[in-house]
Amino acid sequence: MLTKGDEYPLHQTPEPIAFAGAERNFYDRYFFNGSRLDGADFFAVAFGMYPNLNVADAHVSVLRGGVQHCLHASRVLGMERMDLAVGPISIEVIEPLKRLRIRFDGEGMKGELQCEGRAFPVQEPRFTRRQGPRLMMDVTRFTQAVRWSGWIEIDGARESYAADNAVGVRDRSWGVRPIGAADSQPVAPPAPPQFYWLWAPTNFPNLSLYAHVNEDEAGVAWNTRCTLAMDGADASGHLHLVDPRFRMSWRQGARHAQSMMLEVKDPSGRDHRVTWTPVAQFQMKGIGYLHPEWGHGLYKGALAVAREDFKPAELDPLAPMNLHIQAICTARHEGAGQAADGVGSFEQLVIGPHAPSGLTGLFDGAA
């Protein structure tokens, strides 16, 4: 089947672009978040295509005044991967790896936002993880700190953003990870799930920090990277830091952190320390992650659109759908004889045991 993508020199296999190999769980995704420096709003956007499920979905969620407002949309993909729109939500690539535009208008939520990268994106190490013989993750991803301009309107109340007062991060990832309906036949013998994920992209005045880690149940990292990028840096201008160590203090009775610290060294051996202080909590289910009804890749018919509002502070933190969050934080970076203050989104998803955190069960809270 030929589609618009076949006009471009993008093929990676002898197949037309419409076919993404043989893996059912192949996906291709955009993610964005942002906020004004004065803390007026925090927003996030997710846009995913699932070629072998023939589904596309998109989500916009805005945290304003303690309420998280969410716009969900899903449609049949029609095997056309060049159409970056799902119902009322669309993405436009203005300049690849540099500038993109988001538009949405539905269910009382509307906006137009443009982001511009502060430096060339950082490519993270390839994520490959198996559960026994079954491939769970095989993903490539890049991350980019951005500045925002534009506006968001919720039920008639508009907030504006300008490049000198609004920052955030975006990423692009593609590959294989669990999506859509659960597999009807689990791996034999059955094994309880375990996933420990910290991701802390942070904007400082003249540079950006990219730091993440995946750890197993013993606390051993199986994927990690820590990088500094000065504004305007090209692909060769990233400073990759070494020996990153996250120090986490968990909220009692939850799997969300109350304080976070990163200790790391630069290539010259100088110590750096970054501390984050949470000021608000954004639920990732607002953009489809772990959502029981609007999870990524679920078939909802030819086109479905819905609005959902909730207050994160009133949710059960140990309910599975509420585990995945981004803590909106102020941050401080100290290193190489200098210090700077910034803002970041510290993402957390902790499922199953993790010995360094004192977690032993599937969804038990910290002591």
Secondary structure, 3 states (H helix, E strand, C coil): CCCHHHHCCCCCCCCCCCCCCCCCCEEEEEEEEEEECCCCCEEEEEEEEECCCCEEEEEEEEEECCEEEEEEEEEECCCCCCCCEECCEEEEEEECCCEEEEEEEECCEEEEEEEEECCCCEECCCEEEEECCEEEEEEEEEEEEEEEEEEEEECCEEEEECCCCEEEEEEEEEEECCCCCCCCCCCCCCCCCCEEEEECCEECCCEEEEEEEEECCCCCEEEEEEEEEECCCCCCCCEECEEEEEEEEECECCCCEEEEEEEEECCCCCEEEEEEEEEEEEEHHHHCCCCCCCCCCCCCCCEEEEEEEECHHHCCCCCHHHCCEEEEEEEEEEECCEEEEEEEEEEEEEECCEHHHCECCCCCCEC
